[in-house]
Amino acid sequence: MEITFELKKEFIDNTSLIQNVRVLYKKRKVVEGKPAVITHDPFEVTIYNLDNKDEDNTSHIIDFESAVEIAIIFPDESIKVFRDE
């Protein structure tokens, strides 16, 4: 998935407003969590992995190259979806 200006802007400008992030990878793997750390250069997003049963591995760095879709969910239940073209 290409890291577009819009995607970066959404994460950087609205970090504190984002309730949840759902990442769909190839082969239908889904990782869901709340943004924990966002770095600008290089752009990287780490989320607290809500579904992981392994307590030693509670964070997840989004692999944008393997991601097919990223949904950003806000507290007002609005959702912004970015898809691989």
Secondary structure, DSSP 8 states (H G I E B T S, - for coil): ----HHHHHHHHHTGGG--EEEEEEGGG-EEEEEEEEEETTTTEEEEEESS---TT--EEE--TTTEEEEEEE-TTS-EEEEE--
